[in-house]
Amino acid sequence: MRADLEAAAHLTRDVVVAMERDSGIALHAFRVDGCMTVNELLMQFQSDLLDVPVDAANRT
């Protein structure tokens, strides 16, 4: 389970890095939504990988 979450975070980081490189615009925050946002481990891991705050919408 944890490996799956970490893999999703790494894939997301790869996309974000490519978008930053192509656009020349640095990411200062990362806004997320959906069912995976309730997982605190994933949200913290994603924040650590991207080195920006992760803002999860509609967290319950």
Phi, psi and omega in degrees: 000309181298320179299322178296316180296316180295323178297319178298319179295319179294320177297318178297317178300318179302318179294315181297316179300317179296319179295319178297316181297314183289325184269337185076013181249126180277143178280130179250342177201160182229115180263132183228157172210173181109176188292334182286346182291345178284349181273106183298321179300312180298315182296320178291318179298318178296317178299316179296318180296319183274344183058038175218159176291144175255123180253108182265121178284147173054038177288135178241000000 
